[in-house]
Amino acid sequence: MSLQTPDHARVLARTRHWLEHAVIGLNLCPFAKAVYAKRQVHFLVYGGVDANEFLDLLRAQLEELDACDPQQRDTTLLIAPLICPDFLDFNALLAQAQRVMRKAGLEGILQIASFHPAYEFADAPPDDMAHYTNRAPFPILHLLREDSVARAVAAYPQAEAIYGRNIATLRDLGPAGWKALECGPQV
């Protein structure tokens, strides 16, 4: 992949592999399988490095998702392989993304989840496998419908236990198990 022009097909293939083998395969998100199987996930690769341009694209994608029939598009993965390789920079961009959503009047209607190859929770040691619950091969903003999330959580027994179960799953899997999945950021 060139630093100037990412191979979009390769980025999409690696993202789908991560989604299928880590997110769905390890059941890190028990809600992902249904929308993925129904082809209600929209994938979009941003190949640039300009944060303002990316935030403009984000706004357009938020508005587009809100306008779409949920049966056609329930969620969007906005993949940005070249933007913010540093996690702290990505975290700052995420704060800007949240402001874009608020200014668009979509807070409470949509939400943004984030994934990054170097994702780290502040309360976990740097080598903790817990970080891998939010690690992906590329920086990704996951745009979700609040209604869909609420319905999925209501239908899932003990939804509040998902986070803890995911951490346990990844700690049991360990660095070698994650590497064997070939899902992106290596340990």
Contacts in CASP RR format, 6 or more apart in sequence:
PFRMAT RR
TARGET T0000
AUTHOR 0000-0000-0000
METHOD contacts of the structure
MODEL  1
MSLQTPDHARVLARTRHWLEHAVIGLNLCPFAKAVYAKRQVHFLVYGGVD
ANEFLDLLRAQLEELDACDPQQRDTTLLIAPLICPDFLDFNALLAQAQRV
MRKAGLEGILQIASFHPAYEFADAPPDDMAHYTNRAPFPILHLLREDSVA
RAVAAYPQAEAIYGRNIATLRDLGPAGWKALECGPQV
1 7 0 8 1.000
1 10 0 8 1.000
1 11 0 8 1.000
1 81 0 8 1.000
3 82 0 8 1.000
5 47 0 8 1.000
6 45 0 8 1.000
6 47 0 8 1.000
6 81 0 8 1.000
6 82 0 8 1.000
8 45 0 8 1.000
8 47 0 8 1.000
11 45 0 8 1.000
11 79 0 8 1.000
11 81 0 8 1.000
11 138 0 8 1.000
12 43 0 8 1.000
12 45 0 8 1.000
12 79 0 8 1.000
14 137 0 8 1.000
14 138 0 8 1.000
14 184 0 8 1.000
15 43 0 8 1.000
15 77 0 8 1.000
15 79 0 8 1.000
15 136 0 8 1.000
15 137 0 8 1.000
15 138 0 8 1.000
15 140 0 8 1.000
16 43 0 8 1.000
17 137 0 8 1.000
17 182 0 8 1.000
17 183 0 8 1.000
18 136 0 8 1.000
18 137 0 8 1.000
18 183 0 8 1.000
18 184 0 8 1.000
19 32 0 8 1.000
19 36 0 8 1.000
19 41 0 8 1.000
19 77 0 8 1.000
20 36 0 8 1.000
21 181 0 8 1.000
21 182 0 8 1.000
21 183 0 8 1.000
22 28 0 8 1.000
22 132 0 8 1.000
22 178 0 8 1.000
22 181 0 8 1.000
22 183 0 8 1.000
23 29 0 8 1.000
23 32 0 8 1.000
24 32 0 8 1.000
24 33 0 8 1.000
24 36 0 8 1.000
26 166 0 8 1.000
26 169 0 8 1.000
26 170 0 8 1.000
26 173 0 8 1.000
26 181 0 8 1.000
27 169 0 8 1.000
28 133 0 8 1.000
28 166 0 8 1.000
28 169 0 8 1.000
29 162 0 8 1.000
30 152 0 8 1.000
30 156 0 8 1.000
30 162 0 8 1.000
31 148 0 8 1.000
31 149 0 8 1.000
31 152 0 8 1.000
31 156 0 8 1.000
35 41 0 8 1.000
35 74 0 8 1.000
35 75 0 8 1.000
35 148 0 8 1.000
38 74 0 8 1.000
40 70 0 8 1.000
40 71 0 8 1.000
40 72 0 8 1.000
40 73 0 8 1.000
40 74 0 8 1.000
40 75 0 8 1.000
41 73 0 8 1.000
41 74 0 8 1.000
41 75 0 8 1.000
41 76 0 8 1.000
41 77 0 8 1.000
42 65 0 8 1.000
42 73 0 8 1.000
42 75 0 8 1.000
42 76 0 8 1.000
42 77 0 8 1.000
43 76 0 8 1.000
43 77 0 8 1.000
43 79 0 8 1.000
44 57 0 8 1.000
44 61 0 8 1.000
44 76 0 8 1.000
44 77 0 8 1.000
44 78 0 8 1.000
44 79 0 8 1.000
45 79 0 8 1.000
45 80 0 8 1.000
45 81 0 8 1.000
46 53 0 8 1.000
46 54 0 8 1.000
46 57 0 8 1.000
46 78 0 8 1.000
46 79 0 8 1.000
46 80 0 8 1.000
46 83 0 8 1.000
47 80 0 8 1.000
47 81 0 8 1.000
47 82 0 8 1.000
47 83 0 8 1.000
48 54 0 8 1.000
48 80 0 8 1.000
48 82 0 8 1.000
48 83 0 8 1.000
49 82 0 8 1.000
49 83 0 8 1.000
51 83 0 8 1.000
51 84 0 8 1.000
51 93 0 8 1.000
51 96 0 8 1.000
54 80 0 8 1.000
54 83 0 8 1.000
54 93 0 8 1.000
55 93 0 8 1.000
55 96 0 8 1.000
55 97 0 8 1.000
55 100 0 8 1.000
57 78 0 8 1.000
58 78 0 8 1.000
58 97 0 8 1.000
58 100 0 8 1.000
58 141 0 8 1.000
59 100 0 8 1.000
59 104 0 8 1.000
61 76 0 8 1.000
61 78 0 8 1.000
61 143 0 8 1.000
62 100 0 8 1.000
62 101 0 8 1.000
62 104 0 8 1.000
62 106 0 8 1.000
62 110 0 8 1.000
62 143 0 8 1.000
63 104 0 8 1.000
63 106 0 8 1.000
64 76 0 8 1.000
65 73 0 8 1.000
65 75 0 8 1.000
65 76 0 8 1.000
65 110 0 8 1.000
65 143 0 8 1.000
65 145 0 8 1.000
66 106 0 8 1.000
66 109 0 8 1.000
66 110 0 8 1.000
70 145 0 8 1.000
70 147 0 8 1.000
70 148 0 8 1.000
74 145 0 8 1.000
74 148 0 8 1.000
75 142 0 8 1.000
75 143 0 8 1.000
75 144 0 8 1.000
75 145 0 8 1.000
75 148 0 8 1.000
76 142 0 8 1.000
76 143 0 8 1.000
77 140 0 8 1.000
77 141 0 8 1.000
77 142 0 8 1.000
77 143 0 8 1.000
78 140 0 8 1.000
78 141 0 8 1.000
78 142 0 8 1.000
78 143 0 8 1.000
79 138 0 8 1.000
79 139 0 8 1.000
79 140 0 8 1.000
80 138 0 8 1.000
80 139 0 8 1.000
80 140 0 8 1.000
80 141 0 8 1.000
81 138 0 8 1.000
81 139 0 8 1.000
83 90 0 8 1.000
83 93 0 8 1.000
83 139 0 8 1.000
84 90 0 8 1.000
84 93 0 8 1.000
84 116 0 8 1.000
84 139 0 8 1.000
85 117 0 8 1.000
85 118 0 8 1.000
85 139 0 8 1.000
86 118 0 8 1.000
87 116 0 8 1.000
87 118 0 8 1.000
87 119 0 8 1.000
87 120 0 8 1.000
90 114 0 8 1.000
90 116 0 8 1.000
90 139 0 8 1.000
91 114 0 8 1.000
94 112 0 8 1.000
94 114 0 8 1.000
94 141 0 8 1.000
97 112 0 8 1.000
97 141 0 8 1.000
98 107 0 8 1.000
98 112 0 8 1.000
101 107 0 8 1.000
101 110 0 8 1.000
101 111 0 8 1.000
101 112 0 8 1.000
108 146 0 8 1.000
109 145 0 8 1.000
109 146 0 8 1.000
109 147 0 8 1.000
110 143 0 8 1.000
110 144 0 8 1.000
110 145 0 8 1.000
110 146 0 8 1.000
111 143 0 8 1.000
111 144 0 8 1.000
111 146 0 8 1.000
111 149 0 8 1.000
112 141 0 8 1.000
112 142 0 8 1.000
112 143 0 8 1.000
112 144 0 8 1.000
113 141 0 8 1.000
113 142 0 8 1.000
113 144 0 8 1.000
114 134 0 8 1.000
114 139 0 8 1.000
114 140 0 8 1.000
114 141 0 8 1.000
114 142 0 8 1.000
115 134 0 8 1.000
115 135 0 8 1.000
115 136 0 8 1.000
115 139 0 8 1.000
115 140 0 8 1.000
115 142 0 8 1.000
116 134 0 8 1.000
116 135 0 8 1.000
116 136 0 8 1.000
116 139 0 8 1.000
116 140 0 8 1.000
117 135 0 8 1.000
117 136 0 8 1.000
117 137 0 8 1.000
117 138 0 8 1.000
117 139 0 8 1.000
117 184 0 8 1.000
117 185 0 8 1.000
118 135 0 8 1.000
118 185 0 8 1.000
119 131 0 8 1.000
119 132 0 8 1.000
119 134 0 8 1.000
119 135 0 8 1.000
119 136 0 8 1.000
120 126 0 8 1.000
120 131 0 8 1.000
121 128 0 8 1.000
121 130 0 8 1.000
121 131 0 8 1.000
121 134 0 8 1.000
124 130 0 8 1.000
124 131 0 8 1.000
128 171 0 8 1.000
129 167 0 8 1.000
129 170 0 8 1.000
129 171 0 8 1.000
129 173 0 8 1.000
129 174 0 8 1.000
129 175 0 8 1.000
129 178 0 8 1.000
129 187 0 8 1.000
130 167 0 8 1.000
130 170 0 8 1.000
130 171 0 8 1.000
132 170 0 8 1.000
132 178 0 8 1.000
132 185 0 8 1.000
132 187 0 8 1.000
133 163 0 8 1.000
133 166 0 8 1.000
133 167 0 8 1.000
133 170 0 8 1.000
135 184 0 8 1.000
135 185 0 8 1.000
136 183 0 8 1.000
136 184 0 8 1.000
136 185 0 8 1.000
137 183 0 8 1.000
137 184 0 8 1.000
137 185 0 8 1.000
152 159 0 8 1.000
153 159 0 8 1.000
156 162 0 8 1.000
170 178 0 8 1.000
174 187 0 8 1.000
175 187 0 8 1.000
178 186 0 8 1.000
178 187 0 8 1.000
179 186 0 8 1.000
179 187 0 8 1.000
END
